[in-house]
Amino acid sequence: MIASSSQKLILFENTLMLSINFLMRKIGSVIEHFVN
């Protein structure tokens, strides 16, 4: 099965957004830890 370039792009964007969301939460918890 060959995914079209647009499908690959959507999959990549979804993965990127999940990764950024995860990193933001990790960074946020670390900052809260140091602030408190």
PDB file as gemmi writes it, atoms N, CA and C in Angstrom:
CRYST1    1.000    1.000    1.000  90.00  90.00  90.00 P 1                      
ATOM      1  N   MET A   1       0.848  -1.203   0.000  1.00  0.00           N  
ATOM      2  CA  MET A   1       0.000   0.000   0.000  1.00  0.00           C  
ATOM      3  C   MET A   1       0.877   1.244   0.000  1.00  0.00           C  
ATOM      4  N   ILE A   2       0.661   2.087  -0.980  1.00  0.00           N  
ATOM      5  CA  ILE A   2       1.453   3.310  -1.094  1.00  0.00           C  
ATOM      6  C   ILE A   2       0.586   4.498  -0.680  1.00  0.00           C  
ATOM      7  N   ALA A   3       1.001   5.172   0.369  1.00  0.00           N  
ATOM      8  CA  ALA A   3       0.253   6.352   0.821  1.00  0.00           C  
ATOM      9  C   ALA A   3       0.614   7.537  -0.054  1.00  0.00           C  
ATOM     10  N   SER A   4      -0.377   8.357  -0.361  1.00  0.00           N  
ATOM     11  CA  SER A   4      -0.097   9.542  -1.174  1.00  0.00           C  
ATOM     12  C   SER A   4       0.691  10.546  -0.355  1.00  0.00           C  
ATOM     13  N   SER A   5       1.341  11.467  -1.025  1.00  0.00           N  
ATOM     14  CA  SER A   5       2.169  12.449  -0.326  1.00  0.00           C  
ATOM     15  C   SER A   5       1.336  13.276   0.644  1.00  0.00           C  
ATOM     16  N   SER A   6       0.088  13.574   0.275  1.00  0.00           N  
ATOM     17  CA  SER A   6      -0.757  14.379   1.166  1.00  0.00           C  
ATOM     18  C   SER A   6      -1.092  13.597   2.435  1.00  0.00           C  
ATOM     19  N   GLN A   7      -1.321  12.287   2.302  1.00  0.00           N  
ATOM     20  CA  GLN A   7      -1.604  11.476   3.479  1.00  0.00           C  
ATOM     21  C   GLN A   7      -0.379  11.410   4.387  1.00  0.00           C  
ATOM     22  N   LYS A   8       0.806  11.274   3.772  1.00  0.00           N  
ATOM     23  CA  LYS A   8       2.032  11.237   4.572  1.00  0.00           C  
ATOM     24  C   LYS A   8       2.230  12.559   5.298  1.00  0.00           C  
ATOM     25  N   LEU A   9       1.920  13.669   4.607  1.00  0.00           N  
ATOM     26  CA  LEU A   9       2.081  14.986   5.213  1.00  0.00           C  
ATOM     27  C   LEU A   9       1.148  15.144   6.399  1.00  0.00           C  
ATOM     28  N   ILE A  10      -0.101  14.693   6.241  1.00  0.00           N  
ATOM     29  CA  ILE A  10      -1.073  14.786   7.342  1.00  0.00           C  
ATOM     30  C   ILE A  10      -0.603  13.947   8.519  1.00  0.00           C  
ATOM     31  N   LEU A  11      -0.116  12.740   8.241  1.00  0.00           N  
ATOM     32  CA  LEU A  11       0.362  11.864   9.305  1.00  0.00           C  
ATOM     33  C   LEU A  11       1.546  12.502  10.016  1.00  0.00           C  
ATOM     34  N   PHE A  12       2.459  13.105   9.238  1.00  0.00           N  
ATOM     35  CA  PHE A  12       3.624  13.765   9.814  1.00  0.00           C  
ATOM     36  C   PHE A  12       3.205  14.939  10.681  1.00  0.00           C  
ATOM     37  N   GLU A  13       2.242  15.737  10.201  1.00  0.00           N  
ATOM     38  CA  GLU A  13       1.783  16.892  10.973  1.00  0.00           C  
ATOM     39  C   GLU A  13       1.121  16.450  12.272  1.00  0.00           C  
ATOM     40  N   ASN A  14       0.323  15.378  12.206  1.00  0.00           N  
ATOM     41  CA  ASN A  14      -0.334  14.877  13.417  1.00  0.00           C  
ATOM     42  C   ASN A  14       0.711  14.413  14.432  1.00  0.00           C  
ATOM     43  N   THR A  15       1.720  13.683  13.962  1.00  0.00           N  
ATOM     44  CA  THR A  15       2.771  13.205  14.854  1.00  0.00           C  
ATOM     45  C   THR A  15       3.544  14.372  15.447  1.00  0.00           C  
ATOM     46  N   LEU A  16       3.825  15.374  14.608  1.00  0.00           N  
ATOM     47  CA  LEU A  16       4.567  16.551  15.069  1.00  0.00           C  
ATOM     48  C   LEU A  16       3.782  17.293  16.136  1.00  0.00           C  
ATOM     49  N   MET A  17       2.491  17.469  15.922  1.00  0.00           N  
ATOM     50  CA  MET A  17       1.669  18.190  16.896  1.00  0.00           C  
ATOM     51  C   MET A  17       1.601  17.434  18.214  1.00  0.00           C  
ATOM     52  N   LEU A  18       1.482  16.091  18.148  1.00  0.00           N  
ATOM     53  CA  LEU A  18       1.448  15.301  19.374  1.00  0.00           C  
ATOM     54  C   LEU A  18       2.771  15.426  20.124  1.00  0.00           C  
ATOM     55  N   SER A  19       3.887  15.415  19.374  1.00  0.00           N  
ATOM     56  CA  SER A  19       5.202  15.521  20.003  1.00  0.00           C  
ATOM     57  C   SER A  19       5.368  16.876  20.669  1.00  0.00           C  
ATOM     58  N   ILE A  20       4.953  17.946  19.967  1.00  0.00           N  
ATOM     59  CA  ILE A  20       5.069  19.294  20.530  1.00  0.00           C  
ATOM     60  C   ILE A  20       4.181  19.418  21.770  1.00  0.00           C  
ATOM     61  N   ASN A  21       2.965  18.872  21.680  1.00  0.00           N  
ATOM     62  CA  ASN A  21       2.037  18.929  22.810  1.00  0.00           C  
ATOM     63  C   ASN A  21       2.644  18.227  24.017  1.00  0.00           C  
ATOM     64  N   PHE A  22       3.251  17.060  23.788  1.00  0.00           N  
ATOM     65  CA  PHE A  22       3.878  16.294  24.863  1.00  0.00           C  
ATOM     66  C   PHE A  22       5.052  17.063  25.472  1.00  0.00           C  
ATOM     67  N   LEU A  23       5.900  17.636  24.589  1.00  0.00           N  
ATOM     68  CA  LEU A  23       7.052  18.389  25.075  1.00  0.00           C  
ATOM     69  C   LEU A  23       6.620  19.608  25.873  1.00  0.00           C  
ATOM     70  N   MET A  24       5.597  20.303  25.410  1.00  0.00           N  
ATOM     71  CA  MET A  24       5.112  21.495  26.117  1.00  0.00           C  
ATOM     72  C   MET A  24       4.638  21.130  27.521  1.00  0.00           C  
ATOM     73  N   ARG A  25       3.935  19.994  27.632  1.00  0.00           N  
ATOM     74  CA  ARG A  25       3.448  19.580  28.954  1.00  0.00           C  
ATOM     75  C   ARG A  25       4.615  19.206  29.864  1.00  0.00           C  
ATOM     76  N   LYS A  26       5.631  18.526  29.304  1.00  0.00           N  
ATOM     77  CA  LYS A  26       6.790  18.158  30.104  1.00  0.00           C  
ATOM     78  C   LYS A  26       7.516  19.401  30.582  1.00  0.00           C  
ATOM     79  N   ILE A  27       7.753  20.347  29.657  1.00  0.00           N  
ATOM     80  CA  ILE A  27       8.448  21.587  30.003  1.00  0.00           C  
ATOM     81  C   ILE A  27       7.639  22.370  31.030  1.00  0.00           C  
ATOM     82  N   GLY A  28       6.313  22.405  30.827  1.00  0.00           N  
ATOM     83  CA  GLY A  28       5.446  23.134  31.756  1.00  0.00           C  
ATOM     84  C   GLY A  28       5.535  22.558  33.163  1.00  0.00           C  
ATOM     85  N   SER A  29       5.536  21.232  33.274  1.00  0.00           N  
ATOM     86  CA  SER A  29       5.609  20.603  34.597  1.00  0.00           C  
ATOM     87  C   SER A  29       6.966  20.870  35.244  1.00  0.00           C  
ATOM     88  N   VAL A  30       8.026  20.888  34.437  1.00  0.00           N  
ATOM     89  CA  VAL A  30       9.366  21.164  34.973  1.00  0.00           C  
ATOM     90  C   VAL A  30       9.438  22.599  35.479  1.00  0.00           C  
ATOM     91  N   ILE A  31       8.894  23.537  34.691  1.00  0.00           N  
ATOM     92  CA  ILE A  31       8.903  24.945  35.101  1.00  0.00           C  
ATOM     93  C   ILE A  31       8.104  25.121  36.384  1.00  0.00           C  
ATOM     94  N   GLU A  32       6.930  24.477  36.455  1.00  0.00           N  
ATOM     95  CA  GLU A  32       6.120  24.572  37.672  1.00  0.00           C  
ATOM     96  C   GLU A  32       6.886  24.017  38.864  1.00  0.00           C  
ATOM     97  N   HIS A  33       7.619  22.949  38.641  1.00  0.00           N  
ATOM     98  CA  HIS A  33       8.396  22.320  39.711  1.00  0.00           C  
ATOM     99  C   HIS A  33       9.442  23.291  40.257  1.00  0.00           C  
ATOM    100  N   PHE A  34      10.102  24.031  39.346  1.00  0.00           N  
ATOM    101  CA  PHE A  34      11.139  24.962  39.783  1.00  0.00           C  
ATOM    102  C   PHE A  34      10.545  26.227  40.388  1.00  0.00           C  
ATOM    103  N   VAL A  35       9.387  26.657  39.868  1.00  0.00           N  
ATOM    104  CA  VAL A  35       8.758  27.873  40.389  1.00  0.00           C  
ATOM    105  C   VAL A  35       8.255  27.648  41.808  1.00  0.00           C  
ATOM    106  N   ASN A  36       7.652  26.487  42.053  1.00  0.00           N  
ATOM    107  CA  ASN A  36       7.075  26.228  43.375  1.00  0.00           C  
ATOM    108  C   ASN A  36       8.115  25.785  44.384  1.00  0.00           C  
TER     109      ASN A  36                                                      
END                                                                             
